Amino acid sequence: MNDYVLFVDTEASGLPVNWTLPYSTEGNWPSAVQISWLVYTKDGQEIKRENHYIRNTDFFITPKAIEIHGINSGFLAVKGEDRKHVLELLTQDLKQYEPLVVGHFVQFDYHVLSADFYRASLPNPLTNLPVFCTMLATTQLAWTPMPKSLLLGDLYAFLFYKPLENQHDALCDAKATADCFFELLKRTEITEKMIAQQDAHPSIRKLRVLSGNLLTLVMPVFILLLIMILAHTL
C-alpha cells in the first residue's frame, strides 16, 4: 500500500445522464458543488484536510440534489471558490503525496472530479494513482442472501454501532470513509492484497478507460493540426 492515503468525497449538482459518455459531452456530467479530502499516513495519522465549495458560474443544481445535500446557488454565491483554484490545490496534494485514493462509491467522485478537471482545462492527476472503493470492498458485510452495496451511513453504523451524523456533507463523509477504511484494515476485512487487487477490478479500470477517451478524442485533432502546419511550412 502507498505511504499515504487520500480520502475524497464530493457533493454534486446532480447525477450523470449516461455513465459511459466522454467528459466533453455537454450536459451529461454533473459538477462538484463541494470537494473535500483528507490525507493520512498509511498507519492512520491524519496529516491535513481540505474543504471547498465551488462557485456555480456554469452549472445548475437540480432540486433533488439540493434536497440531498442542502447546497444551493445562494450559498455558493457567498461561500463558493473558483473551480480551477480548488482543483489545483487537490492536484498539489495528489502530486506531493502520491497516495492511494479512497472513496465510498469512489466511481462517482472520480467521474465528477474528472469532468471538472476537463472543464477547467487541467490535466487529470487521478489517472496515474491507485484507487480503492470501500463500498465495493464491503458487500460481504451486508446481512442479505446476495451481496449488497452498503451506503456509507450503513457501513459506519455497522462498524461503530452509532449513526453517522451530517451525512452528505463532503468533509464529514470523507472523514467517515477514513474511519471505516482503517477500522476495516484493523479487522482484516480488507488487506493490502485486496487493495491491490481491487485497483484492477473492471469497475475501477473503466474509470481510467473513460479518462483515456479524452486523449483519444483530442489526439486526432492535434495530429490534423500538425499535418496542416507541416504542409504549410514545406
N, C-alpha and C positions, 0 to 999 in steps of 0.2 A: 504494500500500500504506500501511496505517496506520503512524504513527511508532513504535508499539510492537507487539510480538508476544508473546502469552501461550501457552506450550506446556503442555498439560494432559494428565494421564493418571490413570486410576482403576483400582483393583483392586476387584472387586465380590463380593457374596455368592453370585452365580450368574449365570444368563443369563435374558433375558426369555422368558416363556412365549409371548407374542404381541406382535410389534413394532408393531402398529397400534393397540393399545388405549390409552385415556387413562391418565395417571399416577395417577388416582384409583382405578383398578381394583385391588382387593385381591389381593395375592399374585402380581401379574403382573410387576412391575418389580423387579429386584434393587436392593440398597442398596450404596453405596460403603463399602468397609472401609478403603480408603486413598485419599486425594486429594492429588495433588502438582501443583504448577505452577511454572513459571519465566517470568519477564518479561525480555524482551530489547528493545533498541533495534532498529530495522529494519536496521541495519548489523551486527548480530551481537554487540553488547556485552551481557553478562548484567547485569541490574540487581538482581534478587532471586530467591530460590527459597523455596518453602514445601513442607513435607511433613507430612501429618497422618494419623493413624489414627482411625477412628470407633468409638466405644463402641457395642457391639451390644445395645442395650436392646430393640429391636423387630424384629430380623430374625434369620434362621437362615442360617448359611453352609453351602452344600452341600459334601459330601465332595469332589466334583470340583473345586470352586473352591479348597478348601484344598490339594488336590493340586497345583494350578497355582501359586498364589502363597504358600502356606505360612502364611497368616494365619488363626489360629483364635480361638475365643471367649476362651480363656485369655489369649492375647497381648493381645487388645483390652481385656480387663478391667483390664490393667495400663497399657497404652500408649494406650488409646483416649481420644478427646476428645469433647465434646458436638458432635453433628452441626450444630446451628444455629450454634454459635460458629464452626466451621470454614467453613461456607458464608458467614457474614457477613464473614469475612476474605477469602474469594475474591471476594465481591461488592465489597468495598472496592477491590481491585486492578482488577477489571473496570471499575468506575466511574472510578477515578483515571486509568488508562492508556488506556481506550477502545481496546483492542488488537484486532488480528486474532487470533482464537482458532484454534490449530492443534493437531491431534492425529493420531495414526496409527490409522485406523479411528475417527475422531472421532465418528462417529454413535453408537457405543456409549457413549463418555464423555459425550456431550451428553445422551443419554437417561437415563443413570444419575444424572447431576447434576440434570437437570430433575426427575426423580422425587423426588430428595431435597429439592430446593427446595420441591416440593409438600408433602412430608411435614413439613417444618419450617415450613410456612405462611409462606414467604418469596417475594417476587417473583422471577421468573426473569430475571436480568440478561443471560443468553446470547442471548435472542431479539432483542435490538437490536444485536448485534455480528456482523461478518463472520466466517465460519468457513471453514477450509481443512483438507482431509484429505490427508496425504502418501501414504496408501495408495491413495486414489482417483486421485492425480496421477501415480502411477509404474507403472501396469500395463504401460506400453510397455517397461519395463526388464527384464521377465521374458523369459528366453530360451525362449519357447514359441511354437508356431504361433498360438495365440489369446492375447489379452490376459489376464493373470493378476494377481490381487492379491498383492503381496509382504507377507509378515509383516515386522514391524519388524526382527527379527533378520536376516532375509534381505536387506532393503534396506540395513541397516547394514553387513553383510559385503560386499555388492556395492560400496558406495561407499568403504569404508575398508580392505578386504582383511584384516579381522580379525573374530573373533566378538564379538558383543555380550554382555558379562558382566552377571550379575544381572538377567536378564530377568524380567518380571512383578513387579518392584519398581517402583511407580509413579514414584518420583523418578528412578530410572535410566532408565526408559522415556521419561519426559518429556524428560530431558537428551539421550537418543539421538535422539529426534524432532527436537529443536532442531538437533543436529549434522547430521542428514540434511537438514533443511529448508535450512539455509544452504549446505550443500555442493551441493544441487540448484540453488539460485539461482546459485551460483558457476559451475556447469557449464552454466547456462541450460537445464537440463532442466525447470525451471519458471521462469516470468516473472511480472511484476506483472500483465500482461494475463490470464494463465492463472489467477492467484489471484482476480482479479475475476470472471472467467467462471465459475469453479467455485462461487462463492458463489450463483450462480443455477442450479446443477445440480439436477435433480429430487431426488436423494437428500439434498441439503442443504436444499432448500426444504421437504421433508417434515418435517424436524425442527421447523421453525417452525410448520407446519400443526398438528402434534400438540400443540405447546405452546399454540397458539391455541385448540385444542379445549377446554382447561381453562377459558378465558374463556367459550367457548360453553356449557359445562355450568353454569357458575356464574351467568351473566347472567340466564337466565330466573327463577331463584330470587330473585335480587336485585330484579328487576322486580316479581315477585309480592309480595314483602315490601313494596316501596314502594307498590304499589296498596293493599294492606291497611292500611298506615299512613295513607295519604291518606283512605281511606274511613272510617277510624275518627275522623279529626280533623274531617271535614266535617260 
